[in-house]
């Protein structure tokens, strides 16, 4: 949002707001996407291809569009990240893990993908892999609130309530307003006595 305020023709900022803004309606998302299309001509060929890939009617077609773009621009981390996120959304979790691993081969600094890898492994019922991914994210990112929250959610899903409580507390030390950690902490306490 700040990027679009600084540069009102920043097409990818509008695309990002259309895709990830947590509180807007479908109409607002559509309006943001129309702004991305409006300013698409001001972007690089890679960015234009990404915007075009997202200009599809469903997730499966977006995934295919992103795969086509990656064939043209194989070493673009943002493309790999976008593809992995869309594969996750399409519940193609094994594909998402493979894409995120490829992304890390291109650029090892994309530590945030370990969060998505962890959730993908949770969906694939591979708890040891999920735990390893979440721990790696905490190690690489220095333990930000979201990293601790995700690890707490993992432990909660595994019925490891004392561990979940510890991680949710760490998350809330980093960000007292992180609603998911408050909820996770309450759920965890419901199963244990302290």
Helices and strands as residue ranges (DSSP letters): H 2-6, H 11-20, H 26-38, G 40-42, H 45-54, H 59-72, H 77-89, H 93-106, H 113-123, H 127-141, H 145-157, H 161-174, H 179-191
